[in-house]
Amino acid sequence: MMNAELQNHAAAITATPWIHAATTVDFAAASAFLSSAGLPTADLAASAPYLWIARASTDVAGIVGLEVYGTAGLLRSLAVAVGSRRDGLGTRLVDRAEQEARGLGLAELVLLTETAAEFFAGLGYRVVARESVPAAIRSSEQFRALCPDSAICMRKAFA
């Protein structure tokens, strides 16, 4: 490759956020990122979800979480930095969480959203009544206290 091609290739690589499983070192950055996105973090330490972080260079570009409740999971805390939206990062993050859910043998994922129902519908999630989801998920802090009753409840079953 010529020098200009190498620079363009390097720019493309660094511009594409990479996704990794969060570690305890990532907790503070994850919490700060979620707070800045207006998402609840009060239960983050106690619920100990699986978390995946997308980084562009060293900056957090996105995050998603998964809490396991028996054979169902709660997809939570999906947030993407403004500069990384419309690039497929949200879809990549959800795909990563769904891969983990399937690997764990979960039959379905449930989520609550106030702003992204259309996005999740495009990924195969369907609006359901809160009362229809497993009791263990309904007893989570997200359902009981952190997400308002106005949040839309959605579900995706795995075949």
VOGU-3710 file (C-alpha; in Angstrom, 3 decimals, decimal comma):
1> mmnaelqnha> 0,000/0,000/0,000  1,037/3,526/-0,629  1,470/5,933/2,281  -1,886/7,673/1,694  -3,637/4,297/1,475  -2,028/3,232/4,765  -3,227/6,406/6,442  -6,762/5,877/5,144  -6,672/2,241/6,280  -5,388/3,233/9,736
11> aaitatpwih> -8,076/5,903/10,018  -10,762/3,357/9,111  -9,468/0,900/11,725  -9,350/3,463/14,534  -12,717/4,932/13,507  -14,422/1,527/13,889  -15,084/0,916/17,574  -14,047/-2,483/18,900  -16,219/-4,304/21,404  -14,857/-6,110/24,448
21> aattvdfaaa> -16,225/-7,612/27,623  -16,020/-5,081/30,423  -13,729/-5,748/33,350  -13,692/-4,227/36,817  -11,276/-1,633/35,428  -14,019/-0,501/33,014  -16,685/-0,054/35,708  -16,113/3,647/36,407  -16,022/4,538/32,697  -19,117/2,442/32,026
31> saflssaglp> -21,025/4,026/34,884  -20,036/7,544/33,811  -20,977/6,836/30,185  -24,389/5,457/31,139  -25,053/8,389/33,465  -24,159/10,851/30,716  -26,636/9,039/28,446  -29,369/9,449/31,058  -29,551/5,729/31,864  -29,844/4,368/35,409
41> tadlaasapy> -26,715/3,138/37,147  -27,879/2,843/40,761  -28,147/-0,940/40,476  -25,135/-1,513/38,243  -22,821/-2,897/40,923  -25,495/-4,943/42,693  -27,005/-6,498/39,557  -23,544/-7,305/38,157  -24,647/-7,591/34,536  -22,481/-8,837/31,736
51> lwiarastdv> -21,290/-5,629/30,089  -19,714/-5,014/26,717  -18,007/-1,767/25,883  -17,251/-0,417/22,438  -14,184/1,766/22,317  -12,988/4,089/19,621  -9,348/4,514/20,558  -9,581/4,836/24,349  -12,947/6,607/24,433  -16,148/4,728/25,213
61> agivglevyg> -18,307/4,763/22,072  -21,054/2,457/23,315  -22,147/-0,038/25,920  -24,733/-2,759/26,456  -25,563/-5,006/29,381  -27,246/-8,318/30,016  -28,686/-9,612/33,276  -29,587/-13,305/33,508  -32,766/-14,490/35,242  -33,168/-18,236/34,776
71> tagllrslav> -33,887/-18,879/31,099  -34,577/-15,220/30,327  -32,333/-12,211/30,136  -32,778/-8,497/30,635  -31,076/-6,473/27,926  -30,140/-3,204/29,543  -28,073/-0,092/29,314  -27,675/0,162/25,549  -26,125/3,534/24,818  -24,092/4,786/21,866
81> avgsrrdglg> -22,092/8,011/21,752  -23,592/10,632/19,458  -20,603/10,481/17,099  -20,991/6,715/16,669  -24,726/6,623/15,979  -26,056/5,570/12,597  -22,896/3,492/12,017  -24,373/0,167/13,135  -22,648/0,191/16,519  -25,899/-0,210/18,461
91> trlvdraeqe> -26,783/-3,235/16,339  -23,304/-4,708/16,863  -23,624/-4,274/20,624  -27,062/-5,906/20,741  -25,761/-8,726/18,523  -22,928/-9,303/21,012  -25,344/-9,484/23,943  -27,661/-11,805/22,009  -24,741/-14,118/21,167  -23,934/-14,359/24,865
101> arglglaelv> -27,604/-14,960/25,718  -27,828/-17,805/23,219  -24,543/-19,230/24,485  -25,953/-19,235/28,000  -29,030/-21,095/26,772  -31,468/-18,241/27,347  -34,830/-18,569/25,614  -35,594/-14,864/25,404  -34,469/-11,324/26,069  -36,618/-8,590/27,549
111> lltetaaeff> -35,937/-4,859/27,667  -37,448/-1,548/28,669  -36,989/1,548/26,533  -38,244/5,084/26,470  -36,553/6,176/23,263  -35,540/3,230/21,086  -38,622/1,077/20,459  -38,329/1,528/16,693  -34,642/0,551/16,760  -35,359/-2,623/18,745
121> aglgyrvvar> -38,391/-3,486/16,591  -36,016/-3,488/13,633  -33,938/-6,112/15,462  -36,913/-8,418/16,025  -38,106/-7,246/19,447  -41,865/-6,959/19,933  -43,844/-4,805/22,345  -45,375/-6,831/25,189  -47,143/-6,078/28,448  -44,832/-5,871/31,442
131> esvpaairss> -46,979/-8,439/33,212  -46,206/-11,014/30,494  -42,466/-11,227/31,178  -40,982/-13,693/33,675  -41,517/-12,788/37,323  -37,773/-12,819/38,028  -37,218/-10,065/35,476  -40,177/-8,087/36,810  -38,538/-8,233/40,237  -35,306/-6,669/38,931
141> eqfralcpds> -34,441/-3,169/40,063  -34,803/-1,981/36,467  -38,459/-3,062/36,370  -39,402/-2,303/39,971  -37,859/1,092/40,495  -35,438/2,483/37,944  -37,369/2,541/34,676  -40,620/4,497/34,660  -43,964/2,853/33,996  -44,050/4,783/30,720
151> aicmrkafa> -41,108/2,749/29,357  -42,060/0,348/26,596  -41,503/-3,314/27,379  -40,198/-5,458/24,522  -39,312/-9,134/24,108  -37,369/-11,257/21,636  -37,657/-15,035/21,768  -34,864/-17,213/20,412  -35,951/-20,088/18,186
//
